[in-house]
Amino acid sequence: MSPAEFDRLWRATPIPETAAETAVCATGVEIGGFDVVVAHDHLGRRHFLVPFGKGETLRASHRGAGMRATAPRPLLRDGASHMYLDVVCTRPELHGIFCRVAGELLTIAKSSGDEPARRCEETLRQWRELFGSRQGGLGPEQLLGLIGELFMVERLALLNPTGALTYWTGPLGGIHDFRRGNVALEVKTTLRHHGLFFTVSGIDQLEAPPGGQLAVAALRFERVPEGTVTITSLIRRIEAARCDPGLLRERLAEVGYVPGESPELDGEAFELRDSRIYTVTSQFPRIIRSSFALGTLPPGVLSVNYEIDLSSVPPHAFDDAASETWIREFMRS
């Protein structure tokens, strides 16, 4: 199958509303009587699942910068449960590349005899060794992004300590940083002294969930020695808001941060200089699938990153009272 055919399959596969659901679509290829399938989880992550061969056993769990693989993963197909290798893309901006990965894995699976899952997992492991993994810490952009998301986690935790971490789906590879049902919140951060310019990754990041709505929190920080906003101070305040410390550390580990292991990151200090919330409407600057005549990226274009300018109107940001109202509604919607 071509990357375009894989992309069409995923786009035709709905996104489930709850974590207990997985929406599956068969590729038309069977191995040992079981379908090779693509799927979506409730976070909008794309999955490619390869069935175990007859008598095959495999235990695997590893992740890279934008992809993870786990096995065994039980999946119910035609009334029967079968074990699969589950490969998931955790970064929406890599969807185009992931379509190519799925095509390569499908070719490998079809020619691997009785061990399709193992052969695919071995290939993934070799690719990880070749190109490197996420391990190695956060870069400056990732650090600032994490600061922004933790800032919003703290704000949400003051209203709902349990929900603040549950709805923080960005570290899990969700399309948006926060998601509750069909309402989502994306956090954008900048260090620029003038203007509100932000980078957008991919054509799905500023697309609202199906039938729902999307808001953007635009945060401008300044790096200040001895500033009051640090990773450690945010973690302390989030825990003081009675959030589950274990779940918080799990989320942090997903983005590559372990408290106490990176003194250079812990020492980075900031002050918040501007904070605005926008609802994403037709006036909001963005590139989405409907921006293209074909309803998706042109053939041969794998991904799109672009910058938006929110320093002038439209779009119009909420005032402080409306921002607080939106946050409260999000936490109890």
C-alpha positions as CSV (number, residue, x, y, z in Angstrom):
1,M,0.0,0.0,0.0
2,S,1.2,3.5,-0.7
3,P,1.5,6.3,1.9
4,A,-1.5,8.0,0.4
5,E,-3.6,4.9,0.7
6,F,-2.7,4.5,4.4
7,D,-3.5,8.2,5.0
8,R,-6.9,7.7,3.4
9,L,-7.6,4.7,5.7
10,W,-6.7,6.6,8.8
11,R,-8.8,9.6,7.8
12,A,-11.7,7.3,7.2
13,T,-11.3,5.8,10.7
14,P,-13.3,7.7,13.3
15,I,-11.7,8.9,16.6
16,P,-13.4,7.2,19.6
17,E,-14.8,9.4,22.4
18,T,-13.5,7.3,25.3
19,A,-10.3,5.7,26.4
20,A,-12.0,2.3,26.5
21,E,-12.6,2.3,22.7
22,T,-10.4,1.8,19.7
23,A,-11.7,2.4,16.2
24,V,-10.2,-0.1,13.7
25,C,-10.1,-0.3,9.9
26,A,-8.7,-3.4,8.0
27,T,-6.0,-2.9,5.4
28,G,-7.3,-5.7,3.3
29,V,-4.2,-7.8,4.1
30,E,-4.4,-10.9,6.2
31,I,-1.6,-12.8,7.9
32,G,-2.5,-16.2,9.4
33,G,-6.2,-15.5,9.0
34,F,-6.1,-12.2,10.9
35,D,-6.2,-8.7,9.5
36,V,-3.4,-6.2,9.5
37,V,-5.3,-3.1,10.7
38,V,-5.0,0.6,11.3
39,A,-6.7,2.3,14.2
40,H,-7.4,5.5,16.1
41,D,-7.5,5.8,19.9
42,H,-9.5,8.5,21.8
43,L,-6.5,10.9,21.6
44,G,-6.4,10.8,17.8
45,R,-3.2,8.8,17.7
46,R,-2.6,6.6,14.7
47,H,-2.0,2.9,15.3
48,F,-0.7,0.3,12.9
49,L,-1.3,-3.3,14.2
50,V,0.4,-6.5,13.0
51,P,-1.1,-9.8,14.1
52,F,1.1,-12.5,15.7
53,G,1.8,-15.4,13.6
54,K,0.8,-19.0,14.5
55,G,2.5,-19.9,17.7
56,E,4.4,-16.6,17.8
57,T,5.2,-15.1,21.2
58,L,6.7,-11.7,21.7
59,R,7.1,-9.1,24.5
60,A,8.2,-5.7,23.4
61,S,8.0,-2.1,24.8
62,H,10.0,0.7,23.4
63,R,9.6,4.3,22.2
64,G,11.4,6.7,20.1
65,A,11.0,10.4,19.4
66,G,7.7,10.1,17.7
67,M,6.7,6.4,17.7
68,R,6.3,3.6,20.2
69,A,5.7,-0.1,19.9
70,T,4.2,-2.6,22.4
71,A,3.4,-6.3,22.3
72,P,1.4,-8.2,23.0
73,R,-1.7,-6.1,22.4
74,P,-5.0,-8.0,22.5
75,L,-7.5,-7.0,19.9
76,L,-11.0,-8.4,19.3
77,R,-11.7,-9.2,15.6
78,D,-14.7,-11.0,14.3
79,G,-15.6,-12.2,17.8
80,A,-12.1,-13.6,18.5
81,S,-9.3,-12.1,20.5
82,H,-5.9,-12.2,19.0
83,M,-2.5,-10.7,19.9
84,Y,-0.9,-7.9,17.9
85,L,2.2,-5.8,17.7
86,D,0.9,-2.2,18.2
87,V,2.9,0.6,16.6
88,V,1.6,4.1,17.4
89,C,2.6,7.5,16.1
90,T,2.8,9.9,19.0
91,R,3.4,13.2,17.1
92,P,0.7,14.4,14.7
93,E,3.3,16.3,12.6
94,L,4.9,12.9,11.7
95,H,1.7,11.4,10.2
96,G,3.1,11.6,6.7
97,I,6.3,9.8,7.7
98,F,4.3,7.3,9.7
99,C,2.3,6.3,6.6
100,R,5.6,5.4,4.9
101,V,6.7,3.4,8.0
102,A,3.4,1.5,7.9
103,G,4.0,0.7,4.3
104,E,7.5,-0.7,5.0
105,L,6.2,-2.7,8.0
106,L,3.4,-4.2,5.9
107,T,5.9,-5.4,3.3
108,I,8.0,-6.9,6.0
109,A,5.0,-8.6,7.7
110,K,3.8,-10.2,4.5
111,S,7.2,-11.8,3.8
112,S,8.0,-12.9,7.3
113,G,6.5,-16.3,7.5
114,D,5.3,-17.3,11.0
115,E,6.9,-14.4,12.8
116,P,5.4,-11.2,11.3
117,A,5.2,-9.3,14.6
118,R,8.8,-10.2,15.6
119,R,10.2,-9.2,12.3
120,C,8.5,-5.9,12.4
121,E,9.6,-5.2,16.0
122,E,13.2,-6.1,15.1
123,T,13.0,-3.6,12.2
124,L,11.7,-0.9,14.5
125,R,14.4,-1.6,17.0
126,Q,17.1,-1.3,14.3
127,W,15.6,2.0,13.1
128,R,15.6,3.3,16.6
129,E,19.3,2.4,17.0
130,L,20.1,4.0,13.7
131,F,18.2,7.3,14.1
132,G,18.3,7.6,17.9
133,S,15.6,7.8,20.5
134,R,14.0,10.5,22.6
135,Q,16.4,9.8,25.5
136,G,18.8,12.6,25.9
137,G,16.8,15.4,27.6
138,L,14.8,18.3,26.4
139,G,16.0,21.0,24.1
140,P,15.2,24.7,24.6
141,E,12.0,24.6,22.6
142,Q,10.8,21.5,24.3
143,L,11.6,23.0,27.7
144,L,9.6,26.1,27.0
145,G,6.7,24.0,25.7
146,L,6.7,21.9,28.8
147,I,6.8,25.1,31.0
148,G,3.7,26.3,29.2
149,E,1.8,23.1,29.5
150,L,2.6,22.8,33.2
151,F,1.5,26.4,33.7
152,M,-1.9,25.4,32.3
153,V,-2.0,22.1,34.3
154,E,-1.6,24.3,37.5
155,R,-4.4,26.6,36.4
156,L,-6.7,23.6,35.7
157,A,-5.7,21.8,38.9
158,L,-7.0,24.7,41.0
159,L,-10.4,23.7,39.7
160,N,-10.1,20.0,39.3
161,P,-6.9,18.3,40.6
162,T,-7.8,14.9,39.1
163,G,-9.0,16.1,35.8
164,A,-6.0,18.4,35.2
165,L,-3.7,15.5,34.7
166,T,-6.2,13.2,33.1
167,Y,-7.0,15.7,30.4
168,W,-3.3,16.5,29.8
169,T,-3.0,14.4,26.7
170,G,-0.1,16.1,25.0
171,P,2.6,13.9,26.6
172,L,0.7,10.8,25.5
173,G,0.9,11.9,21.8
174,G,-2.6,13.4,21.6
175,I,-3.2,15.9,18.7
176,H,-3.9,18.6,21.3
177,D,-2.3,19.3,24.6
178,F,-5.5,19.0,26.6
179,R,-8.6,17.1,25.6
180,R,-11.9,16.4,27.3
181,G,-14.6,14.8,25.2
182,N,-14.9,16.8,22.0
183,V,-13.4,20.0,23.6
184,A,-9.6,20.6,23.3
185,L,-7.1,23.2,24.4
186,E,-3.8,23.8,22.6
187,V,-1.0,25.6,24.4
188,K,1.5,27.9,22.5
189,T,4.5,29.5,24.1
190,T,7.1,32.1,23.0
191,L,10.1,34.0,24.4
192,R,9.9,36.8,21.9
193,H,9.9,40.3,23.5
194,H,7.5,41.7,20.9
195,G,4.6,40.2,19.1
196,L,2.8,36.9,19.6
197,F,4.4,34.6,17.0
198,F,4.0,30.8,17.4
199,T,5.0,27.7,15.5
200,V,2.3,25.2,14.5
201,S,3.3,21.6,13.8
202,G,1.2,19.8,11.2
203,I,-2.3,20.3,9.7
204,D,-4.2,18.8,12.5
205,Q,-3.0,20.8,15.5
206,L,-5.4,23.7,15.0
207,E,-8.3,21.5,13.8
208,A,-11.1,21.1,16.4
209,P,-12.1,17.6,17.5
210,P,-15.0,16.3,15.3
211,G,-18.2,18.1,16.3
212,G,-16.4,20.0,19.1
213,Q,-14.4,23.1,19.7
214,L,-10.8,24.1,20.2
215,A,-9.2,26.9,22.1
216,V,-5.6,28.1,22.1
217,A,-3.8,29.5,25.1
218,A,-1.0,31.9,23.9
219,L,1.6,32.4,26.6
220,R,4.6,34.8,26.3
221,F,7.4,34.2,28.8
222,E,10.7,36.0,29.5
223,R,13.8,34.2,30.7
224,V,14.7,35.9,34.0
225,P,17.4,34.9,36.4
226,E,15.8,34.0,39.7
227,G,12.4,34.1,38.0
228,T,9.4,32.6,39.8
229,V,8.4,30.1,37.0
230,T,10.6,27.0,36.8
231,I,9.8,23.4,36.2
232,T,10.4,22.5,39.9
233,S,8.3,25.4,41.2
234,L,5.4,24.4,38.8
235,I,5.7,20.8,39.9
236,R,5.5,21.8,43.6
237,R,2.5,24.0,43.0
238,I,0.7,21.3,41.0
239,E,1.3,18.8,43.8
240,A,0.2,21.3,46.3
241,A,-3.1,21.5,44.4
242,R,-3.5,17.8,45.3
243,C,-2.8,16.3,41.9
244,D,-1.6,12.7,41.9
245,P,2.2,13.0,42.1
246,G,2.7,9.5,40.5
247,L,0.6,10.4,37.5
248,L,2.3,13.7,37.2
249,R,5.7,12.0,37.0
250,E,4.4,9.5,34.5
251,R,3.3,12.4,32.3
252,L,6.7,14.1,32.7
253,A,8.6,10.9,31.9
254,E,6.6,10.7,28.6
255,V,8.1,14.0,27.5
256,G,11.6,13.0,28.6
257,Y,11.9,14.8,31.9
258,V,12.7,13.2,35.2
259,P,12.7,15.5,38.3
260,G,16.2,15.9,39.7
261,E,18.1,14.4,36.8
262,S,18.6,17.6,34.8
263,P,20.0,20.5,37.0
264,E,20.5,22.6,33.9
265,L,16.8,22.4,33.1
266,D,15.7,22.9,36.7
267,G,17.8,26.1,36.8
268,E,16.0,27.7,33.9
269,A,13.7,30.5,35.3
270,F,11.0,32.6,33.6
271,E,8.3,35.1,34.2
272,L,5.0,35.2,32.4
273,R,4.5,38.4,30.5
274,D,1.3,37.8,28.5
275,S,-1.5,35.2,28.6
276,R,-4.4,35.0,26.3
277,I,-7.0,32.5,25.3
278,Y,-8.7,32.3,21.9
279,T,-11.4,30.1,20.4
280,V,-10.4,28.8,17.0
281,T,-12.9,30.1,14.5
282,S,-12.8,30.9,10.8
283,Q,-10.9,34.1,11.7
284,F,-8.1,32.3,13.4
285,P,-4.9,32.0,11.2
286,R,-4.3,28.3,10.5
287,I,-3.6,25.7,7.9
288,I,-5.9,22.6,8.1
289,R,-6.9,19.8,5.8
290,S,-9.7,21.8,4.2
291,S,-7.2,24.4,3.2
292,F,-6.1,22.0,0.4
293,A,-8.2,21.2,-2.7
294,L,-7.7,17.4,-2.0
295,G,-8.6,17.7,1.6
296,T,-5.2,16.7,2.7
297,L,-1.5,17.5,2.0
298,P,-0.6,17.4,-1.7
299,P,1.1,14.2,-2.9
300,G,4.7,14.0,-1.9
301,V,4.4,16.5,0.9
302,L,4.9,14.7,4.2
303,S,4.4,17.4,6.8
304,V,3.9,21.2,7.2
305,N,5.2,23.4,10.0
306,Y,4.3,27.1,9.9
307,E,4.2,30.3,12.0
308,I,1.1,32.3,13.0
309,D,0.9,35.9,14.2
310,L,-1.6,36.6,17.0
311,S,-0.3,40.1,17.8
312,S,-3.1,41.9,16.0
313,V,-6.9,41.4,15.6
314,P,-8.6,39.5,14.4
315,P,-8.6,37.0,16.0
316,H,-9.9,38.4,19.2
317,A,-8.7,37.0,22.5
318,F,-11.0,36.5,25.5
319,D,-10.8,39.1,28.3
320,D,-9.8,37.8,31.7
321,A,-13.4,37.1,32.8
322,A,-14.2,35.2,29.6
323,S,-11.0,33.2,29.8
324,E,-11.8,32.1,33.3
325,T,-15.3,31.2,32.2
326,W,-14.0,29.1,29.3
327,I,-11.5,27.3,31.6
328,R,-14.3,26.5,34.2
329,E,-16.6,25.2,31.5
330,F,-13.8,23.0,30.1
331,M,-13.2,21.4,33.4
332,R,-16.8,20.6,34.0
333,S,-18.1,20.1,30.4
